[in-house]
Amino acid sequence: MHRIFVKCRIARITTVICAGFCVTAAASAAEAVHPTRISKAQVAGDIFTDYPPVVKTEDGNTTHDVEVFLSKDRQFDAGMYRSGKVRAEIKTPYGVNEYMHFLEGGVTLTSSDGTVTEVRAGDSVVIPADWTGVWDTEGYTKIYVIYSPDGPIE
């Protein structure tokens, strides 16, 4: 009688077939998933030196973006973001649902119907994916969480 040993990976489970019997083992520690933490020092600004931020300059404004989490399907994202003075007219829907907690500075959000929402350091705000209006700021630092219901975040 021949013994057949087959080892395969399916959905993080290792199955070994041995002479007609199956044995299943838990996923290895290398495949473990862990929470992502932003420490108090990082919230105070260290995050921009602890992680290499994506730095962009456009129309004289420089932004720093540190993404600390992006889901496998790329529809859920979180991190910290710093920006200087910006005035932007959002004419097409915002495109993602975004929760923001402002650590420094703030923003004035004027919705397309004229409603004004003032957000300052210590405040939080949620912008729905279908929001349009004017984003006006002298600068800010925020923690953000983004959900993209229509597909991957680009």
Residue, then its C-alpha position, 0 to 999 in steps of 0.5 A: m500500500h502506498r502512503i500519499f502525503v499532500k500538504c495544501r494551503i486553503a483559507r489559512i488552514t493547513t490540511v495534511i491528507c495521510a492514508g485517507f485521513c485528514v488532519t487540520a492545523a491552525a494558521s501559522a504565527a507568520e499569518a497572524v493579524h494584529p491591531t494597528r495602534i497610534s500612540k499618544a506620542q505619534v498623535a502629538g506629531d511623532i507619526f510623521t517621523d516614525y513612518p515615512p509620510v507621502v508628501k505632496t506639494e500642489d498649488g503651494n500647499t504641502t501635505h503629509d499623509v501617513e497611512v497606518f492601515l489599508s484593508k485587503d480589499r482597499q475599501f477601508d483606510a486609516g491614518m494621520y494627515r497634515s495640510g497647509k492652507v487650502r480652498a477647494e471646491i468639491k463639485t463632484p461627490y466626495g467619493v468616500n465616507e470619511y471620519m476625521h478628528f482634528l488635532e490642530g487647526g480646523v476646516t470650514l465646510t460649506s455644503s452646496d446648499g449653503t450650510v456651514t460646518e465649522v470644525r476645530a481642533g478637538d472636534s470630529v466630523v464625518i463627510p458622506a461620500d455624496w457630499t459636495g461643497v467648499w473645503d476651506t482651511e488655514g491648515y490642520t492635522k487630523i486622524y482619518v478613517i475612510y470607507s469607500p463603498d464603491g470599490p478600492i481607494e486609489 
